[in-house]
Amino acid sequence: MIKCMVKKRATSNRKLKRHLKHIIRHRPLSVSESDLTEWEFNLIQQIKAKTSKLNKNNVTRTKAYYQFYCVYPEIHWALLGHLVSRNGGWNMTDLKGDLLPRLMTEAEREHFFLFLERGNWLIFQDVFPQCLLYQHSLINQKNLFYLLPYLNVSVFMEAIWNDFWKFRDCRKLAIAMVINEQNYLENRVVLNKQFQETVLHTIEFKLYDALRFNHIIFPKLSEVTGRPRIIGETLYQFADLHKRIMIGIRLYDLLFQRNPVLQAILQWASKHPHTGSRSDYWKDLFHPVNESVPGTIYKRRTKHCKLRKDEPRIYSPPLKFAWKDIEHEEAEKGDWFNDFRILHYLDKKEIDTGGDIYDDYCNDLEKIEFAIIAKNAIFQK
């Protein structure tokens, strides 16, 4: 296992900026696989094939991140990506569960799923080849990051990986990967005209944001009570790039600043394979099989995340029963990096809030229930 550097960073942002400028000057405007040696070409094809195989759906991606982290724990982002991807899967299956279908039409839920799925797919096809190239660099005991352009990876990450290969600053690499992935999504998803029209500018998405049912949670299950201990953060205004980057930094620090927290989350993750159902982390409240009587009007079921007497658990289906796999169009080409000021995020540190989110999570779950009841009351008049 490669040890992370724990001393003061060996490279300043000024040096990293110079390195970036050097790479930009010498990187060709376009690359062709015909320029590669036979060994390099075969490696690139192998990486692309493995990435494509594992990029089948949210469950396969989430599992791949976790398995990679288990072998290469110095790549902190792989665990962060695993946990955030779990949340992405839960958001996907919420659209076919007990609650959101009562607030959104089928077409709206379909658009929302495609929005979530495209982002999840895009991130994996960008970041996992980087991880595999790192793996092969270790195997061959050689820096292979000069091959990143052939995987359509940003020049920003080529400089970052070179820096990591030399200095092993695990935090800097992880924060850089957060920066990269959120910028990578910006034009391809957030500013995508179709997604803006069908999701981001819709009343339903704003309602989803207003109700704050957009928590990113890291579970730490108590096997005795069945009630999870959860920590996390809430993402406000998904369309804001700065806020997405900052919540990524907060989540990273929440996960890696305190070893007992990290170990407790790892223990939970190792015992609970991701299915997409929220019952993975809260069996007393959610259930992968619908226990409700079909056609019944929804009544409030929870109070501070506890079921009311004789009420069924909230239906939260596994992903494989909720959505079919999607055949995606090829990722849009182009490098997002065009502003050196982005480097200032590498030194950002957030105030440690402890990630206390349990009360907010429970309150927002009740808000969703009240919204459903209010909608029923309006349409019954």
C-alpha positions in Angstrom: 0.0 0.0 0.0 1.3 3.5 -0.9 1.4 5.8 2.1 0.0 9.3 1.9 2.2 12.2 2.6 1.2 13.7 6.0 3.7 16.6 6.2 3.3 20.0 4.7 2.6 19.8 1.0 5.7 19.5 -1.1 4.2 21.5 -4.0 2.6 24.9 -3.8 -0.2 26.0 -6.1 2.4 28.3 -7.8 4.6 25.3 -8.8 1.5 23.3 -9.8 0.5 26.3 -12.0 3.9 26.3 -13.7 3.6 22.5 -14.3 0.2 23.0 -15.8 1.4 25.7 -18.1 4.2 23.4 -19.2 1.8 20.5 -20.0 -0.5 22.8 -21.9 2.3 24.1 -24.0 3.5 20.7 -24.9 0.2 18.8 -25.2 -0.9 18.5 -28.8 -4.3 20.0 -29.8 -5.5 16.6 -30.8 -4.2 13.1 -30.2 -4.5 9.9 -32.3 -4.1 6.3 -31.1 -2.0 5.7 -34.2 0.8 7.6 -32.3 0.9 5.0 -29.6 3.2 2.0 -29.4 1.5 -1.4 -29.6 1.8 -1.9 -25.8 0.3 1.6 -25.1 -2.5 1.1 -27.6 -3.4 -2.3 -26.0 -3.4 -0.8 -22.5 -5.7 2.1 -23.6 -8.1 -0.4 -25.2 -8.0 -2.6 -22.1 -8.8 0.4 -19.8 -11.7 1.5 -22.0 -13.1 -2.0 -22.2 -13.0 -2.5 -18.4 -14.5 0.9 -17.8 -17.3 0.2 -20.2 -18.1 -3.2 -18.7 -18.3 -1.7 -15.2 -20.3 1.4 -16.3 -23.5 -0.6 -16.7 -25.6 1.0 -14.0 -25.3 2.8 -10.7 -24.9 -0.5 -8.8 -22.0 -1.7 -10.9 -20.3 1.7 -10.7 -20.7 2.0 -7.0 -19.3 -1.5 -6.4 -16.3 -0.8 -8.7 -15.3 2.4 -6.7 -15.4 0.4 -3.4 -13.4 -2.5 -4.8 -10.8 -0.1 -6.1 -10.5 1.7 -2.8 -10.0 -1.6 -1.0 -6.9 -2.4 -3.0 -5.7 1.2 -3.3 -6.8 3.1 -0.1 -4.4 5.9 -0.9 -6.9 7.0 -3.6 -9.3 8.6 -1.2 -11.7 9.8 -3.8 -12.6 6.2 -4.7 -14.3 5.8 -1.3 -15.8 9.2 -1.4 -17.1 8.4 -4.9 -18.5 5.1 -3.7 -20.5 6.7 -0.9 -21.8 9.6 -3.0 -22.7 7.1 -5.8 -24.7 5.2 -3.2 -26.7 8.4 -2.6 -27.1 8.8 -6.4 -28.7 5.3 -6.5 -31.0 6.1 -3.6 -32.1 9.2 -5.4 -32.8 7.2 -8.5 -35.0 4.6 -6.7 -36.8 7.3 -4.7 -38.4 8.1 -8.1 -40.1 4.7 -8.1 -40.7 4.4 -4.3 -43.6 5.4 -2.0 -43.1 9.2 -1.9 -42.0 11.0 -5.0 -44.4 9.3 -7.4 -47.1 11.0 -5.4 -45.7 14.4 -6.2 -44.3 14.0 -9.7 -45.7 12.7 -13.0 -44.2 9.6 -14.7 -42.7 11.8 -17.4 -41.1 14.1 -14.7 -39.6 11.2 -12.9 -38.3 9.7 -16.1 -36.5 13.0 -16.9 -35.1 13.2 -13.4 -33.8 9.7 -13.6 -32.1 10.3 -17.0 -30.5 13.4 -15.4 -29.1 11.5 -12.5 -28.1 8.5 -14.5 -26.3 10.6 -17.2 -24.3 12.4 -14.5 -23.4 9.1 -12.7 -22.4 7.5 -16.0 -20.3 10.5 -17.1 -18.3 10.7 -13.9 -17.5 7.0 -14.0 -16.3 7.0 -17.6 -14.1 10.0 -16.8 -12.6 9.0 -13.4 -12.3 5.3 -13.5 -9.9 5.2 -16.5 -7.7 7.5 -14.4 -7.8 5.0 -11.5 -6.9 2.2 -13.8 -4.0 4.1 -15.3 -2.7 4.7 -11.8 -3.0 0.9 -11.2 -1.0 0.1 -14.3 1.6 2.8 -13.4 2.1 0.9 -10.1 2.3 -2.5 -11.8 4.8 -1.2 -14.3 6.6 1.0 -11.8 6.4 3.8 -14.3 4.5 7.1 -14.6 1.9 6.5 -17.4 -0.1 9.6 -17.0 1.2 11.0 -20.3 -1.5 8.6 -21.7 -4.4 10.6 -20.1 -5.1 12.6 -23.2 -5.9 9.3 -25.0 -8.6 8.8 -22.4 -10.0 12.3 -22.9 -9.0 13.4 -19.4 -8.4 17.1 -18.6 -5.0 18.6 -18.6 -5.7 19.6 -15.0 -5.8 16.0 -13.9 -2.6 15.2 -15.8 -0.8 17.8 -13.8 -2.4 16.6 -10.6 -1.6 12.9 -11.1 2.0 13.8 -11.9 2.1 15.7 -8.7 0.6 12.8 -6.7 3.0 10.3 -8.3 5.9 12.3 -6.9 4.7 13.6 -3.6 1.7 11.3 -2.5 -0.5 14.1 -1.2 -3.7 12.1 -0.9 -5.9 15.0 0.1 -4.7 17.2 -2.8 -5.5 14.4 -5.2 -8.9 13.8 -3.8 -9.9 17.5 -3.8 -8.6 17.8 -7.3 -10.8 14.9 -8.4 -13.8 16.6 -6.8 -12.9 19.8 -8.7 -12.4 17.9 -11.9 -15.6 15.9 -11.8 -17.9 18.8 -10.9 -16.4 20.9 -13.7 -16.7 18.0 -16.1 -20.4 17.8 -15.3 -21.0 21.5 -15.7 -21.3 21.8 -19.5 -22.3 18.2 -20.1 -25.2 18.0 -17.6 -25.9 21.2 -15.6 -25.7 23.6 -18.6 -27.1 21.0 -21.0 -30.2 22.6 -22.6 -32.3 19.5 -22.5 -31.6 18.9 -18.8 -32.2 22.5 -18.0 -35.6 22.4 -19.7 -36.7 19.0 -18.4 -35.2 19.1 -14.9 -33.3 22.0 -13.5 -35.7 24.8 -14.5 -38.9 22.8 -13.5 -41.1 23.5 -10.5 -40.6 19.9 -9.4 -36.9 20.2 -9.2 -37.2 23.4 -7.3 -39.7 21.8 -4.9 -37.2 18.9 -4.4 -34.5 21.4 -3.6 -36.8 23.5 -1.3 -37.9 20.4 0.6 -34.2 19.6 1.0 -34.7 15.9 0.2 -31.3 16.1 -1.2 -29.1 15.0 1.6 -25.8 13.1 1.0 -25.5 10.7 3.9 -22.9 8.3 5.1 -24.5 5.5 7.2 -22.9 3.9 10.3 -25.4 1.2 11.2 -26.2 0.2 14.8 -26.8 -3.6 14.5 -28.5 -3.7 17.9 -31.4 -1.2 17.3 -31.6 -1.3 13.5 -31.5 2.5 13.6 -28.6 3.9 11.6 -26.2 6.5 12.8 -25.9 8.7 9.8 -23.7 11.7 9.1 -23.6 13.9 6.0 -24.3 17.2 4.4 -27.2 18.8 2.4 -26.6 20.0 -1.1 -28.4 23.3 -1.8 -28.7 24.6 -5.4 -27.3 21.8 -7.4 -26.8 24.1 -10.4 -24.2 26.1 -8.5 -20.7 24.8 -9.4 -19.0 26.5 -6.4 -21.5 24.9 -4.0 -21.0 21.5 -5.5 -17.3 21.7 -5.1 -17.5 23.0 -1.6 -19.9 20.2 -0.4 -17.4 17.7 -2.0 -14.6 19.2 0.1 -16.8 19.1 3.2 -17.7 15.5 2.6 -14.1 14.6 2.0 -13.0 16.2 5.3 -16.0 14.6 7.1 -14.9 11.2 5.9 -11.1 11.4 6.3 -10.4 13.9 9.1 -11.2 11.5 11.9 -10.1 7.9 11.7 -12.9 6.4 14.0 -15.5 7.9 11.6 -13.7 6.5 8.6 -13.4 3.0 10.1 -17.1 3.0 11.2 -18.3 3.9 7.7 -15.9 1.3 6.1 -17.3 -1.4 8.4 -20.8 -0.5 7.4 -20.0 -0.4 3.7 -18.2 -3.8 3.9 -21.3 -5.5 5.4 -23.9 -3.8 3.2 -23.5 -4.2 -0.6 -25.2 -1.4 -2.5 -28.6 -2.4 -4.1 -30.1 1.1 -4.5 -32.7 0.6 -1.9 -32.7 2.7 1.2 -33.4 -0.4 3.2 -29.6 -1.0 2.8 -29.1 1.3 5.7 -32.5 1.6 7.4 -34.5 -1.6 7.4 -36.9 -0.4 10.1 -38.0 2.5 8.0 -37.6 1.4 4.4 -38.4 -1.9 2.7 -37.5 -3.2 -0.7 -41.0 -4.8 -1.2 -44.1 -2.6 -1.3 -46.1 -3.3 1.9 -48.8 -0.7 1.2 -52.3 -1.6 0.0 -52.6 -0.6 -3.6 -54.9 2.4 -4.3 -55.0 3.7 -0.7 -54.6 7.4 0.0 -51.3 8.2 1.7 -51.4 8.9 5.4 -48.6 10.2 7.4 -46.4 7.3 8.5 -43.4 8.7 10.3 -42.6 10.9 13.3 -38.9 11.7 13.7 -38.0 8.8 11.5 -40.1 6.3 13.5 -43.0 4.5 11.9 -46.4 5.2 13.5 -48.3 2.3 14.9 -49.4 -0.2 12.3 -48.1 1.8 9.4 -46.2 0.1 6.6 -42.6 0.8 5.9 -41.7 3.2 3.1 -41.2 1.4 -0.2 -37.7 1.7 -1.5 -37.0 -0.7 -4.4 -33.7 -2.0 -5.5 -32.3 -0.3 -8.6 -32.6 -3.5 -10.7 -36.4 -3.5 -10.1 -36.8 0.3 -10.5 -35.0 1.2 -13.7 -33.6 -0.6 -16.8 -30.0 -0.1 -17.9 -29.5 2.8 -20.2 -27.5 2.9 -23.4 -25.7 6.2 -23.3 -24.5 8.4 -26.2 -20.7 9.0 -26.2 -19.5 11.6 -23.8 -19.0 15.1 -25.2 -15.4 15.9 -26.0 -13.6 18.9 -24.7 -11.4 20.0 -21.8 -13.2 22.1 -19.2 -10.0 23.6 -17.8 -9.5 27.2 -18.8 -8.9 29.2 -15.5 -6.0 28.8 -13.2 -8.0 30.4 -10.3 -9.6 26.9 -9.8 -6.4 25.9 -8.1 -7.4 27.9 -5.0 -9.9 25.1 -4.1 -7.0 22.7 -3.4 -6.2 24.6 -0.2 -9.8 25.0 0.9 -10.7 23.5 4.3 -14.2 23.7 5.7 -15.2 24.0 9.4 -15.8 20.6 10.9 -19.5 20.4 11.6 -19.4 16.8 12.6 -21.9 15.9 9.9 -24.9 15.9 12.2 -27.8 15.4 9.8 -30.2 13.0 11.6 -32.7 15.6 12.7 -32.7 17.5 9.4 -33.1 14.2 7.5 -36.1 13.2 9.7 -37.7 16.7 9.5 -37.4 16.8 5.7 -38.9 13.3 5.4 -41.9 14.6 7.3 -42.0 17.7 4.9 -42.3 15.3 2.0 -45.2 13.5 3.7 -47.0 16.8 4.4 -46.5 17.8 0.8 -48.2 14.6 -0.4 -51.1 15.0 2.1 -51.6 18.6 1.0 -51.6 17.6 -2.7 -54.2 14.9 -2.0 -56.4 17.4 -0.1 -56.2 19.8 -3.0 -57.2 17.3 -5.7 -60.0 15.8 -3.5 -61.8 19.1 -3.4 
